[in-house]
């Protein structure tokens, strides 16, 4: 059963509960319990169906249609995001010596990771093929365009993967107007393609403030109904915006709405209601998507990149947890559950709302659904190979959140390129179907 069914069940259960609450307790018991039960340990399948062409052509060609301009027939479709990892002996396509864009903490080769098997896999969708990323083709498709990566350090991890994959064709030049590494902008001169990163780990305006209780540490205050103008004022002219986030919402936070504190997550302040992290995440993501829909001159395509689960085992990130596995899971060996499932479904539910609103303005929203693929890759994190053993200043002694470069995160750009191809096919179909 696919995760889309899980999401629909989850959404219906919320609607159902409001109605059923008015009925007799017996009906409540026999209606709600069967709906919620399967969500506790759901089979791993793609939740939002992105329809991709099942093409057997080479990565350098883009089949658009068959049957002539006026008789367009799109090719057989499949779900890009449901599948398995299969062997790929040709990888990797760059190394830490051929790409300068690798962040130190994700430079697993430099810091002595002894195994290389984690590099030798590619994603195989169920029922179709996903071509390996073709840098020349990608750059041709984004000629005279721009792409913004909006989110946290995992968003930056993704962007650096893209830079490394494109380095086989061209390196970009730094055209940033700041030295702040969290807000960088590069341009591929030959193609007039701009790529930029905007740091916003909580997606909305945030302050790091002292607690009202002097015995408690500083804490992030999230203004859930206020935009983070450090990115919302900068992306209006971009052709593509890739929005993501989630990991920072597990830390203690205080939530503000309409100018007042409405609650917190694990703030340890007895005077503030304790709300779950999902409350803050849903509101923040909703605000971010509303901000995009509210940009007056924005004409781009927005990709919501779904949550990439971490893989700490035998302890939390700050309690000795690690990710020492050496191979991917098969899809029947694990499942999306608990907080990972909740964040994932929150993303899709809020995406659907934003997509409906965006259609009123002719805006396009897409889901870059990496969750299933990355849930299966506990072997792809830096773990202890993002720093030297004697370094003591690192926050994550064992990093099971970010991804080695090169590594499985490179597959996100396989997805991205295929989705750009699909946009081209859609545009072609829409143009000629009207004639």
MIMIRO-639611 format. One record per residue (C-alpha): residue in one letter; x, y, z. Coordinates in steps of 0.02 Angstrom, whole numbers, plus 50000, padded with zeros to 5 digits. Example, Ala and Ser with C-alpha at 12.3 -4.5 7.8 and 13.67 -1.06 7.14 Angstrom:
! residues 2
A506154977550390 S506844994750357 
END
This chain:
! residues 435
X500005000050000 X500685016949955 X500985031350074 X499735041749978 X498415030450050 X499155033550222 X499015052350200 X497235051350136 X496775040250283 X497635052250402 X496735067450329 X495055058650326 X495275052950506 X495425071050563 X493845075750467 X492965059950524 X493345062850707 X492445079550707 X490835071650642 X490935055350736 X491195064250901 X489365068850893 X488825050650880 X488735036851008 X490365030251087 X490185013251004 X490215021050831 X491715031750884 X492665016350938 X492345005950782 X492645020450661 X494195029450724 X495235015050790 X495355005650622 X495845021650535 X497235026550652 X497955009350685 X498895006850521 X499755023650535 X500795017850682 X501875006850570 X501495010750390 X502265001650241 X503535012050150 X502865018149984 X502805035149903 X501455045849977 X501235059349846 X501205052449669 X502305062649555 X501985056049381 X503575053849281 X503775047249105 X504425029449096 X505745033048966 X506985020448900 X507965033948810 X509695039648856 X509925053848981 X510435065448842 X508775064848752 X507075071048810 X505635062248724 X504195074648720 X502775066548627 X502225054048499 X500935055648363 X501305073048298 X501055090348368 X499165089548371 X499035071648430 X500165071848581 X500235056048683 X501245056948841 X502255041548882 X501835028449011 X501865035249186 X502525028749351 X502855034749526 X504655040949528 X504765040449716 X504265022449754 X505645010049724 X507255002149786 X509115005949787 X510064995349660 X511904993549621 X512785006749517 X514605002449489 X514925018549390 X514695030049539 X515315041549608 X515335055349477 X516475066949574 X517625066049726 X518235077549863 X519745081649754 X518725086449600 X517405097149688 X517795111849802 X515975114349856 X515915100249983 X515605106550160 X516915100350282 X515655091150389 X515025081050240 X516755077350169 X516775058950216 X518185054650096 X519345067850170 X519035062250348 X519425044050315 X517815034650296 X518535017350256 X517085009550162 X516525015049988 X515025003849960 X513835017950009 X514345026649846 X513835012249733 X511955013649728 X510625022149623 X508755023849643 X507665012349538 X505825017349536 X504505003749528 X503995001549347 X505135013949258 X506925020049247 X507655035749325 X509125041749219 X510745046249305 X511005065049318 X511665072649157 X512525089349198 X512575095849019 X510735092248995 X510295100449160 X511255116349120 X510425117548950 X508715115949029 X509045129849155 X509905141749034 X509425159849077 X508535153949235 X508835154049423 X508595142049568 X508465145849755 X508745133149894 X507755139250045 X507935130250211 X509235123450332 X510935115150315 X510175099950228 X509545111850092 X511335118250078 X511925100050073 X510785097549922 X511395113149834 X513215108149858 X512825091149784 X512125099949631 X513675110949614 X514785095549623 X513785086049493 X513825101149376 X515695103249402 X515995090549263 X515395104049143 X515715120749229 X516065128749396 X515035143849448 X515745160749496 X515325168449663 X514205183549638 X513635185249819 X513385202549891 X513845196050064 X515215185750144 X513915176450247 X514025158250194 X512185156050235 X511655167850095 X512715164149943 X512395166449758 X513345158949610 X513165160449422 X513605148549281 X514195161349155 X514085150549000 X512265146749036 X511745162549130 X511075151249267 X511035157749445 X510975146849600 X510745153549777 X510525147649955 X509455156050089 X509655150650269 X508005149250362 X507985133750473 X506295138250548 X505565145750387 X504805160450481 X505495175350579 X506495168750726 X507435176250873 X508645167750992 X508215174951162 X508565172951346 X507265163151443 X506135171951568 X506825159551693 X508685163551724 X509025145251762 X508515140151586 X509585141951428 X509255153451281 X507905147351163 X507245150450988 X505675161050978 X504665157750820 X503445170850756 X502335158450665 X501285171250572 X502735182450519 X503785179750363 X505675178050369 X506075192750256 X507875187350236 X507225175250104 X505445180650063 X506065197449995 X507395189149888 X506575174849791 X505245183949690 X506265183949530 X506855165849540 X506295153049411 X506315138849539 X506185139049729 X506605122949822 X505865124549997 X506265112350138 X506465110850325 X506035100850478 X507545095450580 X507675111450681 X505905109450746 X506445095550862 X507385107950973 X506565118451112 X505555133151044 X504315146451099 X502865149950982 X502175167350949 X500585171750853 X499705188550835 X501015196750944 X500885185351094 X501595168851159 X500375154751123 X501425140051180 X503085131251163 X503935114951127 X504975108151270 X505375125451338 X505275119451520 X504335135351567 X502875130651678 X501985146751633 X501915142651447 X500785129051373 X501785114551303 X501275111651121 X501945097751011 X503305101750884 X502065097750745 X501015112750794 X502475124450762 X503045115450606 X501325115650525 X501075134150560 X502835138850503 X502715128850342 X500995136150308 X501685153750331 X503145150250214 X502025143450077 X500835158050100 X502305169850082 X502725162149913 X500915162949856 X500875181049910 X502355186849807 X501575198749682 X502785196049537 X503305178049570 X503055167049416 X504195152549461 X503925134349506 X504005129749690 X504665112649741 X504285106949918 X505695094749958 X505035082350084 X505845077250247 X507425066650242 X507425056350403 X508955055150513 X509585038050567 X510215038950746 X510275021850828 X510695016751006 X510415034451070 X509895051951019 X511055064050930 X511695070751097 X511685054051187 X512945044051087 X511795038950945 X512635033850783 X512285027750606 X513545014250570 X512605003450446 X513514998850286 X512114995650162 X510395002550115 X508794995050182 X507594986150068 X505864994050070 X505164979350169 X506474981150306 X505894997650379 X504405009350380 X503995027650402 X503285030350575 X503155041650726 X503875059150704 X504525055750529 X502795050750470 X501965065550557 X503135078450481 X502985070350310 X501085070450312 X501075088350377 X502125093350227 X500955085150102 X499385091950184 X500065109650184 X500725107450008 X498995103049946 X498265118750025 X499615129749948 X499435121249780 X497575124949774 X497885143149819 X499295144549694 X498215138149551 X497115153449571 X498615163849516 X499285151449392 X500735146549505 X501465129049502 X501885118849656 X502755101949648 X503325089149777 X505125083449770 X504775067849872 X506425061049938 X505735053350098 X505585035150048 X507255034749960 X508185042750104 X507325032750240 X508155017750158 X509915025150170 X510565023850350 X512275020650273 X512405037650186 X512755049350332 X514465056050385 X514335048650560 X516065051950635 X516865055350466 X516455073750457 X517905079150567 X519545072750636 X519425061350790 X520305073750903 X519165088450861 X518065093151009 X517135108550946 X515915099550831 X514055099650875 X513665082650802 X514995070250854 X514085057550747 X513155066350608 X511655055850556 X510665070650487 X511695076850339 X512345066450194 X514085062250132 X514645070749971 X514725061449858 X513335050449921 X511475046249913 X510945064549917 X511595065849737 X510045055949690 X508975071149734 X509665079349578 X509185064149474 X507415067449536 X507575086049505 X508155084349326 X506785071949286 X505495083749360 X506165097949253 X505975086749101 X504185083549151 X503875102249162 X504505103648984 X503355089748928 X501875097549016 X502225114548938 X502385106748766 X500775096948789 X499815112148851 X500445122848708 X500015111048567 X498445103248639 X497615120248621 X497965120848434 
END
